[in-house]
Amino acid sequence: MKASTDFVRDPLVYRLAAAGQSADAIACIGPIPYIARCLDDVGFPVEQRWIFPVIKSASAAGLAAAPRFPLLARFTAVMLTVYFCLAVGAHIRAKDLRLNFAAASSMLAFYATLAATGPRSAPKTEVPEPSADATS
């Protein structure tokens, strides 16, 4: 890959994104008033909001797995890209083109970039062959 994509392929970026998703999952449990207001603005039903902490927690786990399971992390980034496409669409449909639309659009661009590049694979460690001298 090019040097310009080295930063977004760093597993640390995925771990930081996982931390953000974890914090968002916790904020969605209540949800906190700001998030509730945002969901009200786009007309998301109250009785279905339980799904957000589940989605956010699962995505945090998938992103955090980047060093060990890069394909899982990339799949998670693809699914988050779909999620934020839906979020941006909900804001457009609701004509809510303020700060929350900008935040959703930024996250869409971020996760689309992660999905397009994928994390670096962990270097493979070679397991030494047992030597004939080791048998006793």
C-alpha positions in Angstrom: 0.0 0.0 0.0 1.0 3.6 -0.4 2.5 5.6 2.4 -0.6 7.8 2.4 -2.7 4.9 3.6 -0.3 3.6 6.2 -1.8 5.8 8.9 -5.4 4.5 8.5 -4.2 0.9 8.2 -2.5 1.2 11.6 -4.2 -1.2 14.2 -3.9 1.7 16.7 -6.4 3.7 14.6 -8.8 0.7 14.8 -8.3 0.5 18.6 -9.1 4.2 19.0 -12.2 3.8 16.8 -13.2 0.9 19.0 -12.8 3.1 22.1 -15.0 5.7 20.5 -17.6 3.0 19.6 -17.5 1.7 23.2 -18.1 5.2 24.6 -20.9 5.7 22.2 -22.4 2.4 23.2 -22.4 3.5 26.9 -23.9 6.8 25.9 -26.7 5.0 24.0 -27.7 2.9 27.0 -29.9 5.6 28.5 -29.6 7.2 26.1 -28.1 10.5 27.2 -30.3 13.5 26.5 -28.3 14.7 23.5 -28.5 11.3 21.7 -32.2 11.0 22.6 -32.8 14.4 21.0 -30.9 13.4 17.9 -32.9 10.3 17.5 -36.1 12.3 18.1 -35.0 14.7 15.4 -34.8 11.9 12.8 -37.9 10.2 14.0 -36.3 7.0 15.3 -38.9 5.0 17.4 -38.2 5.0 21.1 -39.1 1.3 21.5 -36.4 0.3 19.0 -33.5 2.3 20.5 -32.3 -0.7 22.5 -30.5 -1.8 19.3 -27.9 1.0 19.4 -25.9 -0.1 22.4 -25.8 -3.6 20.9 -24.6 -2.4 17.5 -22.1 -0.1 19.0 -20.7 -2.8 21.4 -20.4 -5.3 18.6 -18.7 -2.8 16.3 -16.2 -1.9 19.1 -15.3 -5.6 19.5 -14.9 -6.0 15.7 -12.7 -2.9 15.4 -10.6 -3.9 18.5 -9.8 -7.2 16.8 -7.8 -5.5 14.0 -4.4 -6.7 15.1 -5.4 -10.3 15.4 -8.3 -10.6 13.0 -7.9 -8.0 10.2 -10.7 -9.4 8.1 -13.1 -9.1 10.9 -12.1 -5.5 11.5 -12.4 -4.7 7.8 -15.9 -6.3 7.7 -16.8 -4.2 10.8 -15.7 -1.1 9.0 -17.8 -2.0 6.0 -20.9 -2.6 8.2 -20.2 0.8 10.0 -20.1 2.4 6.5 -23.5 1.0 5.8 -24.7 2.1 9.3 -23.5 5.7 8.7 -25.0 5.7 5.2 -28.3 5.0 6.8 -27.7 7.7 9.5 -26.9 10.3 6.9 -30.0 9.3 4.9 -32.1 9.6 8.0 -30.8 13.1 8.6 -31.5 14.1 5.0 -35.0 12.6 5.1 -35.7 14.5 8.3 -34.2 17.7 6.9 -31.9 17.7 9.9 -28.8 19.2 8.2 -27.1 20.6 11.2 -24.3 19.4 13.4 -25.5 15.8 13.7 -25.7 15.5 9.9 -22.1 16.8 9.7 -21.0 14.3 12.4 -22.7 11.4 10.7 -21.1 12.4 7.4 -17.7 12.6 8.9 -18.1 9.2 10.5 -19.3 7.8 7.1 -16.1 9.2 5.4 -13.9 7.8 8.2 -15.4 4.3 8.2 -15.5 4.2 4.4 -11.8 4.9 4.4 -11.1 2.1 6.9 -13.3 -0.2 4.8 -11.5 0.7 1.6 -8.0 0.2 3.0 -8.4 -2.4 5.7 -5.9 -2.8 8.6 -2.4 -4.0 8.2 -2.1 -7.7 8.8 -0.1 -8.8 11.8 3.3 -10.1 10.9 3.4 -13.8 10.8 5.7 -15.5 13.3 7.4 -18.6 12.2 7.2 -21.6 14.5 10.6 -23.3 14.6 10.6 -26.9 13.4 11.6 -29.4 16.1 15.2 -30.4 15.6 16.2 -34.0 15.4 18.6 -33.4 18.3 15.7 -32.5 20.6 14.4 -36.1 20.7 15.5 -37.9 23.8 
